[in-house]
Amino acid sequence: LSAVTKGYGDTSAAANQKVSDLAFLTAKLGQTTFPELAGSIGRVVPLTKQLNVSQEELFGVMATATGVTGNAAEVSTQLRGVLQALMAPTDSMAELMKKYGYEKGKGLQGTIDIITKAAKDSGKPLQSYIGSIEGQTLALALSGAQHDVFTEKLKKMQDATGATDEAFKRVNETTGAKFSNSLNKAKNSLTKLGDAMAPMLEKAADLMGKVAEKIGKMKPETMELIVKVGAMVTA
């Protein structure tokens, strides 16, 4: 939450809620976890912000590529490779950017499609446009076999609101959570019962004190007899 909200320059409660929803949906749609996302997403946020990549696109990439081109750390490295190619373009990339322009509403997916298509049509290797092998790996996946999957997950990211609440609800509906809640309720009930019984227990304690006092004044023979009778009754 901190890496994304600070990186995008909005740390409001609403911004944190949005990132939380996107992250939970990413964990649901992709093959990653919250700790993995937290440990890797910070390395690409400054670049996505600089290139006007939306948070939905950022998390859409993580949801699509994790488990396909690598884990969260590897995917973030791959995405960084693509973004660096746009920020420090090769001659081929610079020529392509002049022709289309990154800022003309193509978005990240549209831009990757343009790059891979240009490489194919020109007969140039993708390396002429994206220098790092990691970036090439991600670009080929998102524009190839994972293209439709990426499109679908991007659409879902546009409607991620409520994912955090849904995740919280699911956790609370597990058997373990229900059992824990039941124990808490039982503890609370016993506490209330103890408070209600306190006056009675005080009276019982007073009575036991008086009995103990009388027993203490008994002769040893009498006490021994009481113990024997008690033992027989118990038997």
Contacts in CASP RR format, 6 or more apart in sequence:
PFRMAT RR
TARGET T0000
AUTHOR 0000-0000-0000
METHOD contacts of the structure
MODEL  1
LSAVTKGYGDTSAAANQKVSDLAFLTAKLGQTTFPELAGSIGRVVPLTKQ
LNVSQEELFGVMATATGVTGNAAEVSTQLRGVLQALMAPTDSMAELMKKY
GYEKGKGLQGTIDIITKAAKDSGKPLQSYIGSIEGQTLALALSGAQHDVF
TEKLKKMQDATGATDEAFKRVNETTGAKFSNSLNKAKNSLTKLGDAMAPM
LEKAADLMGKVAEKIGKMKPETMELIVKVGAMVTA
1 16 0 8 1.000
1 19 0 8 1.000
1 20 0 8 1.000
1 23 0 8 1.000
2 11 0 8 1.000
3 38 0 8 1.000
3 41 0 8 1.000
3 42 0 8 1.000
3 45 0 8 1.000
4 19 0 8 1.000
4 41 0 8 1.000
4 42 0 8 1.000
4 45 0 8 1.000
4 55 0 8 1.000
4 58 0 8 1.000
5 11 0 8 1.000
5 12 0 8 1.000
5 15 0 8 1.000
5 16 0 8 1.000
5 19 0 8 1.000
7 45 0 8 1.000
7 46 0 8 1.000
7 49 0 8 1.000
8 15 0 8 1.000
8 45 0 8 1.000
8 49 0 8 1.000
8 55 0 8 1.000
9 49 0 8 1.000
17 164 0 8 1.000
18 55 0 8 1.000
18 160 0 8 1.000
18 161 0 8 1.000
19 55 0 8 1.000
20 163 0 8 1.000
20 164 0 8 1.000
21 160 0 8 1.000
21 161 0 8 1.000
21 162 0 8 1.000
21 163 0 8 1.000
21 164 0 8 1.000
22 55 0 8 1.000
22 56 0 8 1.000
22 59 0 8 1.000
22 157 0 8 1.000
22 160 0 8 1.000
22 163 0 8 1.000
23 34 0 8 1.000
23 37 0 8 1.000
23 59 0 8 1.000
24 34 0 8 1.000
24 160 0 8 1.000
24 163 0 8 1.000
24 164 0 8 1.000
24 166 0 8 1.000
24 167 0 8 1.000
25 59 0 8 1.000
25 63 0 8 1.000
25 156 0 8 1.000
25 157 0 8 1.000
25 160 0 8 1.000
25 163 0 8 1.000
26 32 0 8 1.000
26 37 0 8 1.000
26 59 0 8 1.000
26 60 0 8 1.000
26 62 0 8 1.000
26 63 0 8 1.000
27 33 0 8 1.000
27 34 0 8 1.000
27 37 0 8 1.000
28 163 0 8 1.000
28 167 0 8 1.000
29 60 0 8 1.000
29 63 0 8 1.000
29 64 0 8 1.000
29 153 0 8 1.000
29 156 0 8 1.000
30 62 0 8 1.000
30 63 0 8 1.000
30 64 0 8 1.000
30 66 0 8 1.000
30 67 0 8 1.000
31 66 0 8 1.000
31 67 0 8 1.000
31 68 0 8 1.000
32 62 0 8 1.000
32 66 0 8 1.000
32 67 0 8 1.000
32 71 0 8 1.000
32 72 0 8 1.000
33 72 0 8 1.000
36 66 0 8 1.000
36 71 0 8 1.000
36 72 0 8 1.000
36 73 0 8 1.000
37 62 0 8 1.000
37 72 0 8 1.000
39 72 0 8 1.000
39 73 0 8 1.000
40 72 0 8 1.000
40 73 0 8 1.000
40 75 0 8 1.000
40 76 0 8 1.000
41 58 0 8 1.000
41 62 0 8 1.000
41 72 0 8 1.000
41 76 0 8 1.000
42 76 0 8 1.000
43 76 0 8 1.000
43 77 0 8 1.000
43 80 0 8 1.000
44 58 0 8 1.000
44 76 0 8 1.000
44 79 0 8 1.000
44 80 0 8 1.000
44 83 0 8 1.000
45 58 0 8 1.000
47 53 0 8 1.000
47 80 0 8 1.000
47 83 0 8 1.000
47 84 0 8 1.000
47 87 0 8 1.000
48 55 0 8 1.000
48 57 0 8 1.000
48 58 0 8 1.000
48 79 0 8 1.000
48 83 0 8 1.000
50 87 0 8 1.000
51 83 0 8 1.000
51 86 0 8 1.000
51 87 0 8 1.000
51 102 0 8 1.000
52 103 0 8 1.000
53 83 0 8 1.000
53 107 0 8 1.000
53 108 0 8 1.000
54 108 0 8 1.000
56 154 0 8 1.000
56 157 0 8 1.000
56 158 0 8 1.000
56 160 0 8 1.000
57 107 0 8 1.000
57 108 0 8 1.000
57 109 0 8 1.000
57 154 0 8 1.000
57 157 0 8 1.000
58 79 0 8 1.000
59 157 0 8 1.000
59 160 0 8 1.000
60 150 0 8 1.000
60 153 0 8 1.000
60 154 0 8 1.000
60 157 0 8 1.000
61 75 0 8 1.000
61 79 0 8 1.000
61 108 0 8 1.000
61 138 0 8 1.000
61 142 0 8 1.000
61 150 0 8 1.000
62 72 0 8 1.000
62 75 0 8 1.000
62 76 0 8 1.000
63 153 0 8 1.000
63 157 0 8 1.000
64 142 0 8 1.000
64 146 0 8 1.000
64 149 0 8 1.000
64 150 0 8 1.000
64 153 0 8 1.000
65 75 0 8 1.000
65 78 0 8 1.000
65 79 0 8 1.000
65 138 0 8 1.000
65 141 0 8 1.000
65 142 0 8 1.000
65 146 0 8 1.000
66 72 0 8 1.000
66 75 0 8 1.000
68 141 0 8 1.000
68 146 0 8 1.000
69 75 0 8 1.000
69 78 0 8 1.000
69 137 0 8 1.000
69 138 0 8 1.000
69 141 0 8 1.000
70 78 0 8 1.000
74 134 0 8 1.000
75 138 0 8 1.000
77 134 0 8 1.000
78 134 0 8 1.000
78 135 0 8 1.000
78 137 0 8 1.000
78 138 0 8 1.000
79 135 0 8 1.000
79 138 0 8 1.000
80 134 0 8 1.000
80 135 0 8 1.000
81 130 0 8 1.000
81 131 0 8 1.000
81 132 0 8 1.000
81 134 0 8 1.000
81 135 0 8 1.000
81 138 0 8 1.000
82 112 0 8 1.000
82 130 0 8 1.000
82 135 0 8 1.000
82 138 0 8 1.000
82 139 0 8 1.000
84 132 0 8 1.000
85 93 0 8 1.000
85 115 0 8 1.000
85 129 0 8 1.000
85 130 0 8 1.000
85 131 0 8 1.000
85 132 0 8 1.000
85 135 0 8 1.000
86 93 0 8 1.000
86 97 0 8 1.000
86 102 0 8 1.000
86 111 0 8 1.000
89 96 0 8 1.000
89 97 0 8 1.000
89 129 0 8 1.000
90 128 0 8 1.000
90 129 0 8 1.000
90 131 0 8 1.000
92 118 0 8 1.000
92 122 0 8 1.000
92 124 0 8 1.000
92 128 0 8 1.000
92 129 0 8 1.000
93 115 0 8 1.000
93 128 0 8 1.000
93 129 0 8 1.000
93 130 0 8 1.000
96 114 0 8 1.000
96 115 0 8 1.000
96 118 0 8 1.000
96 129 0 8 1.000
100 106 0 8 1.000
100 111 0 8 1.000
100 114 0 8 1.000
102 111 0 8 1.000
106 114 0 8 1.000
109 142 0 8 1.000
109 147 0 8 1.000
109 150 0 8 1.000
109 151 0 8 1.000
109 154 0 8 1.000
112 139 0 8 1.000
112 142 0 8 1.000
112 143 0 8 1.000
113 143 0 8 1.000
113 147 0 8 1.000
115 126 0 8 1.000
115 129 0 8 1.000
115 130 0 8 1.000
115 139 0 8 1.000
115 143 0 8 1.000
116 126 0 8 1.000
116 139 0 8 1.000
116 140 0 8 1.000
116 143 0 8 1.000
116 144 0 8 1.000
117 143 0 8 1.000
118 124 0 8 1.000
118 129 0 8 1.000
119 125 0 8 1.000
119 126 0 8 1.000
119 128 0 8 1.000
119 129 0 8 1.000
126 136 0 8 1.000
126 139 0 8 1.000
126 140 0 8 1.000
127 133 0 8 1.000
127 136 0 8 1.000
130 136 0 8 1.000
130 139 0 8 1.000
142 150 0 8 1.000
171 177 0 8 1.000
172 178 0 8 1.000
172 181 0 8 1.000
194 201 0 8 1.000
215 223 0 8 1.000
215 226 0 8 1.000
216 223 0 8 1.000
218 226 0 8 1.000
END
